[in-house]
Amino acid sequence: MEQYAAWIVVAITTVSALGLGYRQLRIRQWLKQNEVSLSTADIAYHRWSIRRRLAGCVLLLILAAMIAGLYVFQIAQGLDELLTLGEQIKGTGQKLTIEQEAFLYRSLRYVAVLLVILMLLFFLAGWDIISIRRFGFRHRQRIRDDRRAMLERQLPLLYAERRAAQDADSPSAGESS
């Protein structure tokens, strides 16, 4: 059952990585077509985000391959057997053979690399979240500045129109006699 769940995870991870990678390539095409209308900061943001996300897709594919490798190379099964053997010989003082020790160390290095790749994926995801927040903050600030500039241009005109309307509605001093 565990092996089936792992293969399902491998399939989902592979399909997700390929789908997200394809989407990033499409976004890269869109960026090339629309570079003229974007600011240099926006172009740089999009380029870096595409690179980060494509790197994440590659890491997802490597992670899927390594999870599959746990079962293809029978690392998970060998570790389960060593665990069972360890429980059986717990009180006897018996030690692992040279082949078992070599397999154990090789397997632990394999799992350590798998975990480092997973950590790199989380690092990239965090970096992307921070970049998205900065991008959003920069654009919200630009919208606020544009709104403030628009109000500074429009308010004097609005006040002038109100004064003109009030002057037209109020009776002039020469007509009251």
N, C-alpha and C positions, 0 to 999 in steps of 0.2 A: 504494500500500500504506500509506503514511504517513497518507493522508487517511482510509482505512478505520479504522485504529487510533485516530485522533483521534475519529472519530464513535462508535466503541465506548466510548472514554473518556467522551465527552459523555453517551452513553446511560446508562452505569453511574453516573456522577456524578449525573445528574438523578434516576434511580430511587432511588439511595441517599439523596439529599437529601430527596426527597418522602417516602420511607419513614421516615427518622429524624424528619422534621418531624411526621409523623402520630403517631409514637410519643410525641413530646414533648407533643403536644396531648392525647393520652390520659393521660399522666402528670399533666398539669395538671388534668384532670378528676378523677383519683384524689386529687390533693392537695386539691382543693376539698371532696371528700366526706370526707376523713379529717383535716382540719385540727384538729378537736377533740382527737384523740388524740395529736397531735404537739407537741413543745415549740416555742417560738418560734424557737429556733436552727435546729431541723430544718426548720421551715417556710421560714425565710429561705434556708437552704441549697438546698432544693428549688426555690424560686422563682428564685433566681439561676442555678442550674444549667439550669433550663428556658429561661431567657432566653438564656444563653450558647449552649446547644445549638441553639435556634431561630435565633439570629444566625449560627451556623456553617452551618446548613442554607441560610439565605438566601445566605451567601457562597459555598457550594457551587453553588447555582443560578446565581449571577452568574459564577462561574468556568467552569461548563459553557457558559453562553451566550457568554462571551468566547473560549473555545476554539473553539466553533462559528463565532464571528465571524471567527476567523483564516482559515477556509476559505470562509465565505459571502462575505465582503468581499474575498477573494483576497489577503489580506495575506501569507500564507505563500508563495504562488506569486510574488507581486511581490518579496518579499525574496530568494527563490531566484534570480529573474531578475537582480536587482541584484548578487547574489553572483557569478553566472556572468559578468555584464558586468564586474564589478570584476576578476575573474581574467584576463579577456581584455585589458583595457586597463591592466594593471598597470604595464608598463614604458613605455607611450606618453605618459604625462603628461596624458592626456585626463581631463576632469572630468565630474561628473554634471550633467545638465540641471536647471533650476529645478524642473520637475515631479518628477523623480526624487529630488531632495533633499527636496522637500516630502513626497513619499510615504515616504521613508526616515524622516524625523523623526516623521511621524504614526504610522508603524508602530512605531517605537521607543517612543513614548509609550504606545501601545496595549499593547505587550508589558510595559512597565514597570508599568502599572496592573494587568495580569494578575498579575505577580509580587508586587505589593503585596497584592493580594487573597489570593494563596497564603500570603504571610507572615502576614497577619491570621488566616487559618485555623489556621496553626501556633501563633500566639500564643494564640488561643482554646482550642485543644486543650491547650496547656501549662497555661493558667489552670485549665481543667477538671480536669486531672490533679492539680494542687496542691490544688484545693478538695476533691477526692475523698479525697486523703490526709489533709487536715485533718479532714474529716468522720469518716473511719475512726478516726483517732487519738483524736478527742473521744469517740467511742462506745466504743472499747477502754478508755479511761480511766474512763468511766462504769461499764463492766462491772467493772473492777478495784475501783473504789470501792464498788460495790454488793456485790461478793463480800467485800471486807474488812469492810464493815459487817455483813453476814450472819454472817461468822465471829466477829466481836466479840460479836454477840448470842447465837450458838449455843454457842460454846466454854465459857462459864461454866456453862451448863445441862448440857453433856456432862460436864464435870469433876464437877459435883455428882452426876450420875447414877452416874458411876464410883465416887466416894467412897461413895455409899450402897450400891452393889453390893459394894464391898470390905468395908464395915462389916458387911453382912449375912452375908458368907461367912466372915469371921474370927470365931473363938470369943470371946465376950465374957469379960471378966476375972472376973465373978461366977460363971460356970458351970464353971470349971476346977477346983474343989476336990472 
